[in-house]
């Protein structure tokens, strides 16, 4: 690995001319060259370290900072793309914003939107008229994030403990790029380090403290049909290993949907051979991250983003993890059956509440 790094730092900063096509091809394959093209890399760098052995990330893997569609996945026609028409960025926090039209009423409130610093301040009593106006006359806050104080831009606690999707403003909207409801769209703002673990291959950590509710990054890869995903599973020498890198975009799948793209088998994201740093995040039965479905344009629900958020405060250097099966499923029962254990994948997370097996 050190040799590859030296090659990058001493030779890949050179201008490439006609006489150095081999060097140009080498730079295109170089993981560090791929990473430094990321839009946020200069401010929030991605590093790769290995203090355990001489293993390198497989050379045919390609780093990228956005998902790509397979050739048979057609983009939504422009005439079906819509965005909000909010005159003020602040309006994009409320249910008057068309981007938030599908937010369920149960998650549309201000109950946990105060800053921690204000928790102990006295609360002025309200009369009945004030209460009536607050709950019936003014727009209701509906976006997923805290809007003020030190937690501004972090997911609200009610959302963090749910499986609700996140609806954001996007490039088709009238609101400005500074709109508070564009957290995921603005991209990663956390430096990440891919490192070699002692017994679980590669892992990911951050070189700074991460706050509860903070956005980390998206899971990226090649977006493919469900049929293609099944073929790749069949071709893999270990289908369950392939499942680690395949994520179904099934949050909005509904056999009764008016959108035919949501009625059929969901699309899937394959990050095995091309993805971002989150592809190397390991499983834990006691995770510190959770994946949320994030929707920009409502016409693209079938191709929603997969966004990682911290579900608790994470000190710098602690490995980032998420639950691959997102809680308890049938594998917990199967793990108690000795006959089924031999066909299951053993969990190595080491947490106190480890379930013993992944699936």
N, C-alpha and C positions, 0 to 999 in steps of 0.2 A: 504493500500500500504506500509506503514511504517513497518508493521509486516512482510510482504513478504520480504522486503529489509533486515530486521534484520536477518531473517532466512537464506538468501543467504550469507550475510557477515560473520555471525558467524558459519555457519555449512557447507557451500558448498565448502570451501577450504580444507576440510579434505580428506585424502585418503580414497578411498572406497574399502573395503574388502568384502570377501564372506558373512560376517555376516550383511552387510549393503546394501542389494539389494534395499530395499525401499528408502534409501537415494540416491542411484545411479539413480533410476527412477525419484525421485524428482528433482535431478540436471538436468536430461535431459529435464524436463518440465520447468525449471527455465529460465525466459527470460534473466536475467543477466548472467547466465552461457552460454546460447546460444550466447549472444553478445560477450563475452570475447574470444570466439573461432575465431572471425573474424581476418583475417590476418593483418589488419591495426589498430586493436582496441587499441593496447598499445600506439601507437603514435598519433592516431586520435580517441579518445574514443567516444562511444555513451552512452548518459545518458538518464534517464527517470525521470521526475519530475512532481509532481502534487500538486500545491498549491491552487487548486480550490475546490476539493471535495475528496471523498474517492474512486473514481472510479479507477479500475485497467484495464490494457490491458487484454482482454479476455484470460483466462488461456489456451485455446486450440490453441491460435496463436503461431506460431513458427518463431523465427528470423533466417534468413540465409543470407549469403553474396554472394550467386550465385543462379541462377535459376536452377530448376531441370526439366527434361523432364518426362512427363507421360509415362507409359510403352509402349504405342502404338506410341510414337514419336521416330523413329529410328534415330540414329546419321548418318551423312554423311560417306560413306565408305572412308577409308583412301586413297585409290588410286585416289580419286577425290579432296583431299585436297592439296592446293598449297600455296606457300608463295613467297615472293620476294627473289632475290639473290643478293641484294645490298652488295658490299664489304665494303662500308663505311656507317656508320649510317646517315651521312649527306645527302647521296644520296636519302634517304627515304622521303625527302621533295619535290622531283621533279617528273615530269611526266615520268621519266625513270624508276621509281619504279613500278613494276607490281601491287602492292597493290592499286595504284592510277590510274589504267588504266580506270576506269569508272568515274573519276571526270570530270564534264562538263567543257568546256573551259571557260565559263563565270565566274567560281569561281577559275580559275587557274591564279592568278597574285600576284604581290607583292605590290599592291597599298596601302594596309593598314597594311603592315608588319613592319613598322618602330616603334621604341619605342617613347612614348610620350616625353621623354626627348630630342629627336632629332628633334621635330617638328619645332623649330624655327631656326635651323641651316641653313646657306645659302647653296643653291644647286648649284653645279658646272654645267655650261652649257655643253651640249654634242654636239659633231659634228655628222653628218649623219652616219659616219662609226660606231661610238659607238652605236648609236640607232639601226642600222641594226644588229649588233652583239648581242645586248641585247635581241632583240625580235625574232631573227631567228636562231641564232647559238647555244646559250647556252640552257641547259634544263630549263624548265619553272617550277616555284614553284607551286605545286599543292596540298600540304597537307593543312589541315584545320586550323592549328595553327600558331600563331606568333612564330618565331624562334629565336628571340634575345631580349636582354634587359629585363626590368622588367615584360614584358607581355609574355615572352616565355612560351609556353605550354597553353596559353589561346586561345580560339576560335577567329578567325579574325572577324572583324565587319561585313564583307560581308556575312559570314556564319551565324552569329548570327541573322541577319535580314532576313534570307532565311528559307526555309524548306528543304534545301539540306541535303542528308545523309553525314555521316562522314566515310571515309575509313581509316582504320588503319592497321599497321603491327601487326603480331600476332605470336603465338607459332610455326607455320610452317615456319617462315621466317628465312633467314640466318643472318639478322641483329641482333645486340645484344639487351639485355633487356633495355639498355640505349638509344635505338633509340628514337628520339624526336616524332616519330609518333606512340607512344604507350600510350597516355595519359589515355584513358579509361581503357585499358588493365591493367595498373599499379594499378588501383583501387582508392577508395576514399582517399583523403588527406585533408579532412575537418572534424573537430569534429562536431558532430551533437547532438542535444538535443531534445528528444521527450517530449513535455510538454502539459499539459491540458489547453485548451483555455477557455475563459469565456462562449462562446456560440456555439462553433463549434467542440466540441469533442477534439480529440488529434490534435496537430499540430507539426511542426518541425521548429527549428531555429538553428543557429550556435553560438558558444561561441567566434568566431573570425570574423573579417571582411572578406567578400568575394569580390573578384574582378570581374569586368565585363569580361565575357568569361571563367571564371574558372569552371572546372568540379566539380560537387558536388557528384553524385553517380548514380548508375543505378537503374531502377525499376526492381525488381525481383519477382519471384513467380513460380508457376507451369505452365509449357508450355503445353497446351492442344490443341486438335483439335477444329475447329470452331463448329463442331457438339456437342462436349462435352460442350463447352461454352454455346451454346444455351440451352442445357439441364439444366445446372446450373442456367441460368437465369430463366427458367421455374419453377425450384424447389425453387427458392428464394421467400420468402414471399413478397419481394418488388423488382421487376426486375430492376428498375432504381437504387436502392441502389447497386445491384450487379454490374451494369455497372461502378460504380466508381472504382472498383478493377480489371476490365477486360480491357486489352489493346490488340487490334488486331495488329499483326505483318504484316501489309498490305502495308508497304512503297513500296515494289517492286512487289506487286500483279499486274499481267498482263495476261489477257486472251489469249494473243498471244505469251507468253513467251515460249522459247524452254524448260524451266525447268518446268516439270509438277507440282512441288511443289509450283510454283508461279502462275500457271494457276487456281488452285482451290481455295476454301475458305481458307483464311489465318489462321495460328495458332494464338492462343491468350495466353496472360500471365494472370494468375489468382493469385492476391496477397492478397486475402481476409484472408486466414488462414495461409499462410506462405509467408514471404517476408522480405525485409530489412526496414530500417528506412524511406525510401522515400514513403513507403506505407501510411504513416500518413501525408503526405503533403496535405494541403488543397487547394481548388480552390480560385482564385481571378480573377475578371474581369480586374484587373491591376496587373498582376503577375510580379515577379522578376526572374522567371526561365522559361525555355522552354525545352521540350523533343526533342531530335534528334535521328534519327535512326543511329546506329553505326555498321559498317560492319567490321569484321575481315576477315576470309576466304571467298572469293567470292562464294564458293560452299555452304555457309551457309546463303545466303541472306534471305532465308525464315524464319530464326530463329535469326534475327539481334537483337542487344542490344537496349535498350531504355535508353538513357543517358541524365541526367539533367545537364544543364549549366546555369550559371547566365547571364541574359541579361542586367544587370546593376550592379553597385556597391551596395552591401548589407551590411549595418553596423551590427555589432554583436548584437544579440538579436532580430533583426527584423524577423518576421515569414517568412519562405520560402513558396512560393505559385507558382502555375502554372495554366494556363487556361485549365480547363477540356475539353472544346470544341474548344480550340485554335483559338479563334476569333469569328466572327459573323457567325451565321447560321440561319436556319429557326426558331429557338426558339425565336430569337429577335422579329420576326414578331408575333409569337404566343403569346408572352408576352403582346402584346397590345390588345389581344382579351380576354375580361372578361370570356367568356365561356370556353376558353382553360386554363386559369390561374389556375382553381381549380385542374387540373390534372398535373400541373407542379411543379417542385421542386424549392422552393424559394431560392435565393442566399443570403447568409449572410456575404459576403466578406466585406461589408462596404466601398468599394472604391468609389471615387467620380463619376466614370463612370460605376458604377455597372449596369448590364443589368436587374437586378431584379429577374431573374429566370435562373436556370442552364439549364433545358430542360423540 
